[in-house]
Amino acid sequence: MCDVEKLSEVAMEMISYAGMAKSCYLEALSQAKKGDFDGCAARLQDGDKNFIEAHHAHFDVLHQEVETREPQISLLMTHAEDQLMGAEMMKTLIVEIIDLYKEKKNG
């Protein structure tokens, strides 16, 4: 497999895992809204597992770039990195909202 094909494959892997992470985080928020904080925690954990997989794929590309000293830039990889950052930001905000639901319930 050539470098461009490998880079595209990794980018698609990142996009897929980041998308699954975002879906899990949104499901966690939905569970929190219903007051199911155990289900919420499980979905956050599932989201984190997917996020970690996306992060590992990204790290592998970065590591390859350092070893070869050749930039691994493509529009698809830029999109993949954007999806990864979006998942991270989404989790940060959703965790804060979940905390508000918990306070409301215990309040």
N, CA and C atoms as an extended XYZ file, in Angstrom:
321
Properties=species:S:1:pos:R:3:atomname:S:1:resname:S:1:resid:I:1 pbc="F F F"
N         0.858       -1.172        0.000 N   MET     1
C         0.000        0.000        0.000 CA  MET     1
C         0.903        1.234        0.000 C   MET     1
N         0.623        2.188       -0.890 N   CYS     2
C         1.454        3.386       -0.956 CA  CYS     2
C         1.144        4.314        0.209 C   CYS     2
N         2.026        5.276        0.437 N   ASP     3
C         1.879        6.188        1.575 CA  ASP     3
C         0.567        6.959        1.531 C   ASP     3
N         0.147        7.394        0.339 N   VAL     4
C        -1.091        8.159        0.217 CA  VAL     4
C        -2.283        7.293        0.594 C   VAL     4
N        -2.284        6.043        0.146 N   GLU     5
C        -3.374        5.132        0.494 CA  GLU     5
C        -3.387        4.846        1.993 C   GLU     5
N        -2.217        4.662        2.577 N   LYS     6
C        -2.120        4.399        4.017 CA  LYS     6
C        -2.607        5.608        4.798 C   LYS     6
N        -2.204        6.796        4.376 N   LEU     7
C        -2.631        8.020        5.051 CA  LEU     7
C        -4.149        8.168        4.973 C   LEU     7
N        -4.715        7.888        3.823 N   SER     8
C        -6.174        7.969        3.664 CA  SER     8
C        -6.872        6.943        4.536 C   SER     8
N        -6.309        5.763        4.638 N   GLU     9
C        -6.891        4.712        5.474 CA  GLU     9
C        -6.884        5.136        6.949 C   GLU     9
N        -5.780        5.702        7.405 N   VAL    10
C        -5.677        6.151        8.790 CA  VAL    10
C        -6.640        7.311        9.040 C   VAL    10
N        -6.738        8.220        8.085 N   ALA    11
C        -7.660        9.352        8.229 CA  ALA    11
C        -9.098        8.860        8.351 C   ALA    11
N        -9.485        7.903        7.553 N   MET    12
C       -10.841        7.362        7.634 CA  MET    12
C       -11.063        6.643        8.967 C   MET    12
N       -10.040        5.973        9.454 N   GLU    13
C       -10.132        5.318       10.759 CA  GLU    13
C       -10.355        6.365       11.852 C   GLU    13
N        -9.599        7.457       11.781 N   MET    14
C        -9.754        8.537       12.763 CA  MET    14
C       -11.160        9.127       12.705 C   MET    14
N       -11.652        9.377       11.502 N   ILE    15
C       -12.984        9.960       11.326 CA  ILE    15
C       -14.050        9.023       11.899 C   ILE    15
N       -13.907        7.749       11.632 N   SER    16
C       -14.876        6.766       12.104 CA  SER    16
C       -14.888        6.700       13.631 C   SER    16
N       -13.729        6.552       14.232 N   TYR    17
C       -13.667        6.463       15.697 CA  TYR    17
C       -14.102        7.766       16.360 C   TYR    17
N       -13.711        8.900       15.799 N   ALA    18
C       -14.119       10.186       16.378 CA  ALA    18
C       -15.636       10.338       16.291 C   ALA    18
N       -16.214        9.920       15.186 N   GLY    19
C       -17.668        9.978       15.028 CA  GLY    19
C       -18.383        9.088       16.025 C   GLY    19
N       -17.837        7.892       16.239 N   MET    20
C       -18.446        6.992       17.226 CA  MET    20
C       -18.312        7.573       18.634 C   MET    20
N       -17.176        8.202       18.917 N   ALA    21
C       -16.988        8.829       20.227 CA  ALA    21
C       -18.030        9.925       20.435 C   ALA    21
N       -18.220       10.774       19.422 N   LYS    22
C       -19.205       11.855       19.553 CA  LYS    22
C       -20.604       11.294       19.773 C   LYS    22
N       -20.945       10.232       19.069 N   SER    23
C       -22.264        9.607       19.258 CA  SER    23
C       -22.422        9.093       20.678 C   SER    23
N       -21.400        8.448       21.208 N   CYS    24
C       -21.454        7.943       22.584 CA  CYS    24
C       -21.600        9.087       23.576 C   CYS    24
N       -20.881       10.183       23.356 N   TYR    25
C       -20.973       11.330       24.263 CA  TYR    25
C       -22.381       11.929       24.242 C   TYR    25
N       -22.981       12.001       23.061 N   LEU    26
C       -24.351       12.508       22.971 CA  LEU    26
C       -25.333       11.564       23.645 C   LEU    26
N       -25.110       10.264       23.511 N   GLU    27
C       -25.959        9.290       24.196 CA  GLU    27
C       -25.797        9.416       25.711 C   GLU    27
N       -24.585        9.703       26.172 N   ALA    28
C       -24.354        9.907       27.612 CA  ALA    28
C       -25.159       11.096       28.103 C   ALA    28
N       -25.184       12.154       27.323 N   LEU    29
C       -25.963       13.337       27.693 CA  LEU    29
C       -27.448       12.995       27.765 C   LEU    29
N       -27.916       12.218       26.824 N   SER    30
C       -29.317       11.800       26.821 CA  SER    30
C       -29.642       10.978       28.072 C   SER    30
N       -28.731       10.093       28.453 N   GLN    31
C       -28.936        9.287       29.664 CA  GLN    31
C       -28.960       10.179       30.904 C   GLN    31
N       -28.083       11.163       30.947 N   ALA    32
C       -28.050       12.076       32.090 CA  ALA    32
C       -29.345       12.871       32.179 C   ALA    32
N       -29.859       13.279       31.046 N   LYS    33
C       -31.109       14.042       31.015 CA  LYS    33
C       -32.252       13.228       31.606 C   LYS    33
N       -32.203       11.910       31.423 N   LYS    34
C       -33.222       11.010       31.978 CA  LYS    34
C       -32.941       10.656       33.441 C   LYS    34
N       -31.785       11.089       33.947 N   GLY    35
C       -31.421       10.771       35.322 CA  GLY    35
C       -30.709        9.443       35.480 C   GLY    35
N       -30.372        8.790       34.367 N   ASP    36
C       -29.675        7.500       34.396 CA  ASP    36
C       -28.163        7.754       34.354 C   ASP    36
N       -27.591        8.037       35.525 N   PHE    37
C       -26.180        8.402       35.575 CA  PHE    37
C       -25.253        7.199       35.450 C   PHE    37
N       -25.750        6.005       35.757 N   ASP    38
C       -24.946        4.802       35.519 CA  ASP    38
C       -24.816        4.559       34.016 C   ASP    38
N       -25.934        4.655       33.308 N   GLY    39
C       -25.907        4.520       31.854 CA  GLY    39
C       -25.079        5.611       31.215 C   GLY    39
N       -25.178        6.786       31.773 N   CYS    40
C       -24.406        7.934       31.302 CA  CYS    40
C       -22.911        7.646       31.408 C   CYS    40
N       -22.484        7.146       32.563 N   ALA    41
C       -21.064        6.843       32.771 CA  ALA    41
C       -20.573        5.779       31.798 C   ALA    41
N       -21.411        4.782       31.554 N   ALA    42
C       -21.035        3.716       30.621 CA  ALA    42
C       -20.846        4.257       29.209 C   ALA    42
N       -21.741        5.149       28.792 N   ARG    43
C       -21.636        5.721       27.446 CA  ARG    43
C       -20.420        6.644       27.337 C   ARG    43
N       -20.111        7.375       28.408 N   LEU    44
C       -18.900        8.201       28.404 CA  LEU    44
C       -17.662        7.319       28.257 C   LEU    44
N       -17.675        6.198       28.961 N   GLN    45
C       -16.549        5.266       28.878 CA  GLN    45
C       -16.416        4.691       27.465 C   GLN    45
N       -17.547        4.337       26.841 N   ASP    46
C       -17.520        3.856       25.459 CA  ASP    46
C       -16.970        4.933       24.531 C   ASP    46
N       -17.399        6.168       24.755 N   GLY    47
C       -16.897        7.273       23.947 CA  GLY    47
C       -15.401        7.448       24.098 C   GLY    47
N       -14.933        7.331       25.327 N   ASP    48
C       -13.496        7.468       25.576 CA  ASP    48
C       -12.697        6.373       24.871 C   ASP    48
N       -13.225        5.161       24.857 N   LYS    49
C       -12.534        4.055       24.161 CA  LYS    49
C       -12.396        4.372       22.671 C   LYS    49
N       -13.462        4.878       22.068 N   ASN    50
C       -13.401        5.236       20.649 CA  ASN    50
C       -12.458        6.409       20.415 C   ASN    50
N       -12.502        7.389       21.309 N   PHE    51
C       -11.615        8.540       21.171 CA  PHE    51
C       -10.158        8.108       21.240 C   PHE    51
N        -9.860        7.204       22.171 N   ILE    52
C        -8.487        6.710       22.308 CA  ILE    52
C        -8.032        6.006       21.031 C   ILE    52
N        -8.919        5.230       20.420 N   GLU    53
C        -8.566        4.558       19.161 CA  GLU    53
C        -8.240        5.590       18.074 C   GLU    53
N        -9.041        6.644       17.997 N   ALA    54
C        -8.777        7.707       17.018 CA  ALA    54
C        -7.452        8.389       17.328 C   ALA    54
N        -7.210        8.612       18.593 N   HIS    55
C        -5.972        9.274       19.002 CA  HIS    55
C        -4.753        8.409       18.662 C   HIS    55
N        -4.847        7.111       18.892 N   HIS    56
C        -3.740        6.206       18.567 CA  HIS    56
C        -3.432        6.228       17.068 C   HIS    56
N        -4.477        6.203       16.255 N   ALA    57
C        -4.271        6.265       14.808 CA  ALA    57
C        -3.561        7.574       14.431 C   ALA    57
N        -3.979        8.659       15.046 N   HIS    58
C        -3.366        9.965       14.779 CA  HIS    58
C        -1.904        9.967       15.224 C   HIS    58
N        -1.645        9.410       16.377 N   PHE    59
C        -0.276        9.354       16.881 CA  PHE    59
C         0.623        8.582       15.921 C   PHE    59
N         0.110        7.483       15.370 N   ASP    60
C         0.905        6.692       14.431 CA  ASP    60
C         1.308        7.520       13.219 C   ASP    60
N         0.397        8.342       12.714 N   VAL    61
C         0.711        9.200       11.567 CA  VAL    61
C         1.760       10.234       11.964 C   VAL    61
N         1.588       10.822       13.129 N   LEU    62
C         2.563       11.813       13.592 CA  LEU    62
C         3.934       11.181       13.780 C   LEU    62
N         3.956        9.987       14.336 N   HIS    63
C         5.223        9.279       14.547 CA  HIS    63
C         5.909        8.998       13.210 C   HIS    63
N         5.143        8.572       12.221 N   GLN    64
C         5.691        8.302       10.889 CA  GLN    64
C         6.252        9.587       10.275 C   GLN    64
N         5.539       10.686       10.483 N   GLU    65
C         5.996       11.969        9.947 CA  GLU    65
C         7.335       12.371       10.565 C   GLU    65
N         7.487       12.150       11.853 N   VAL    66
C         8.744       12.487       12.529 CA  VAL    66
C         9.878       11.608       12.010 C   VAL    66
N         9.593       10.326       11.823 N   GLU    67
C        10.627        9.404       11.349 CA  GLU    67
C        11.076        9.711        9.925 C   GLU    67
N        10.136       10.042        9.052 N   THR    68
C        10.468       10.279        7.647 CA  THR    68
C        10.812       11.731        7.367 C   THR    68
N        10.463       12.596        8.303 N   ARG    69
C        10.667       14.047        8.153 CA  ARG    69
C         9.950       14.595        6.918 C   ARG    69
N         8.867       13.906        6.551 N   GLU    70
C         8.035       14.358        5.440 CA  GLU    70
C         6.653       14.680        5.985 C   GLU    70
N         6.155       15.893        5.710 N   PRO    71
C         4.809       16.242        6.189 CA  PRO    71
C         3.756       15.309        5.609 C   PRO    71
N         2.832       14.882        6.460 N   GLN    72
C         1.739       14.001        6.044 CA  GLN    72
C         0.458       14.832        5.986 C   GLN    72
N         0.380       15.743        5.049 N   ILE    73
C        -0.744       16.671        4.969 CA  ILE    73
C        -1.652       16.288        3.807 C   ILE    73
N        -2.935       16.218        4.096 N   SER    74
C        -3.936       16.026        3.045 CA  SER    74
C        -5.237       16.635        3.550 C   SER    74
N        -6.122       16.915        2.643 N   LEU    75
C        -7.415       17.463        3.034 CA  LEU    75
C        -8.167       16.467        3.908 C   LEU    75
N        -8.079       15.199        3.574 N   LEU    76
C        -8.752       14.165        4.365 CA  LEU    76
C        -8.173       14.095        5.777 C   LEU    76
N        -6.863       14.197        5.912 N   MET    77
C        -6.248       14.159        7.235 CA  MET    77
C        -6.622       15.408        8.038 C   MET    77
N        -6.707       16.542        7.371 N   THR    78
C        -7.134       17.762        8.048 CA  THR    78
C        -8.546       17.588        8.586 C   THR    78
N        -9.423       16.994        7.792 N   HIS    79
C       -10.792       16.719        8.236 CA  HIS    79
C       -10.789       15.753        9.423 C   HIS    79
N        -9.956       14.729        9.346 N   ALA    80
C        -9.879       13.749       10.430 CA  ALA    80
C        -9.431       14.410       11.729 C   ALA    80
N        -8.435       15.276       11.633 N   GLU    81
C        -7.959       15.978       12.830 CA  GLU    81
C        -9.041       16.903       13.383 C   GLU    81
N        -9.799       17.520       12.494 N   ASP    82
C       -10.904       18.376       12.919 CA  ASP    82
C       -11.960       17.552       13.658 C   ASP    82
N       -12.258       16.373       13.158 N   GLN    83
C       -13.234       15.499       13.816 CA  GLN    83
C       -12.732       15.062       15.197 C   GLN    83
N       -11.446       14.789       15.290 N   LEU    84
C       -10.850       14.402       16.564 CA  LEU    84
C       -10.954       15.539       17.578 C   LEU    84
N       -10.634       16.745       17.153 N   MET    85
C       -10.740       17.899       18.047 CA  MET    85
C       -12.196       18.173       18.416 C   MET    85
N       -13.099       17.982       17.457 N   GLY    86
C       -14.527       18.177       17.733 CA  GLY    86
C       -15.032       17.203       18.787 C   GLY    86
N       -14.582       15.964       18.710 N   ALA    87
C       -14.990       14.962       19.708 CA  ALA    87
C       -14.475       15.343       21.089 C   ALA    87
N       -13.253       15.825       21.136 N   GLU    88
C       -12.678       16.221       22.428 CA  GLU    88
C       -13.434       17.405       23.026 C   GLU    88
N       -13.750       18.382       22.203 N   MET    89
C       -14.488       19.552       22.685 CA  MET    89
C       -15.900       19.158       23.113 C   MET    89
N       -16.531       18.287       22.326 N   MET    90
C       -17.879       17.840       22.656 CA  MET    90
C       -17.892       17.158       24.016 C   MET    90
N       -16.916       16.292       24.269 N   LYS    91
C       -16.871       15.605       25.563 CA  LYS    91
C       -16.728       16.611       26.696 C   LYS    91
N       -15.843       17.569       26.524 N   THR    92
C       -15.612       18.569       27.563 CA  THR    92
C       -16.902       19.286       27.923 C   THR    92
N       -17.641       19.711       26.931 N   LEU    93
C       -18.895       20.430       27.179 CA  LEU    93
C       -19.974       19.517       27.747 C   LEU    93
N       -20.066       18.311       27.222 N   ILE    94
C       -21.094       17.381       27.692 CA  ILE    94
C       -20.857       16.985       29.142 C   ILE    94
N       -19.623       16.784       29.523 N   VAL    95
C       -19.325       16.450       30.921 CA  VAL    95
C       -19.765       17.586       31.842 C   VAL    95
N       -19.561       18.812       31.424 N   GLU    96
C       -20.011       19.961       32.224 CA  GLU    96
C       -21.538       19.982       32.341 C   GLU    96
N       -22.234       19.698       31.253 N   ILE    97
C       -23.701       19.675       31.284 CA  ILE    97
C       -24.198       18.527       32.160 C   ILE    97
N       -23.534       17.381       32.074 N   ILE    98
C       -23.903       16.242       32.919 CA  ILE    98
C       -23.762       16.618       34.391 C   ILE    98
N       -22.697       17.320       34.720 N   ASP    99
C       -22.523       17.772       36.108 CA  ASP    99
C       -23.681       18.663       36.546 C   ASP    99
N       -24.177       19.490       35.654 N   LEU   100
C       -25.329       20.336       35.978 CA  LEU   100
C       -26.568       19.485       36.239 C   LEU   100
N       -26.783       18.447       35.431 N   TYR   101
C       -27.913       17.541       35.665 CA  TYR   101
C       -27.790       16.850       37.017 C   TYR   101
N       -26.568       16.454       37.365 N   LYS   102
C       -26.350       15.807       38.664 CA  LYS   102
C       -26.650       16.769       39.806 C   LYS   102
N       -26.189       18.002       39.688 N   GLU   103
C       -26.467       19.005       40.715 CA  GLU   103
C       -27.961       19.250       40.857 C   GLU   103
N       -28.637       19.305       39.728 N   LYS   104
C       -30.088       19.539       39.742 CA  LYS   104
C       -30.807       18.405       40.459 C   LYS   104
N       -30.369       17.177       40.179 N   LYS   105
C       -30.999       16.015       40.804 CA  LYS   105
C       -30.726       15.992       42.312 C   LYS   105
N       -29.515       16.341       42.702 N   ASN   106
C       -29.141       16.285       44.123 CA  ASN   106
C       -29.522       17.566       44.870 C   ASN   106
N       -29.859       18.606       44.108 N   GLY   107
C       -30.072       19.936       44.618 CA  GLY   107
C       -31.132       20.151       45.578 C   GLY   107
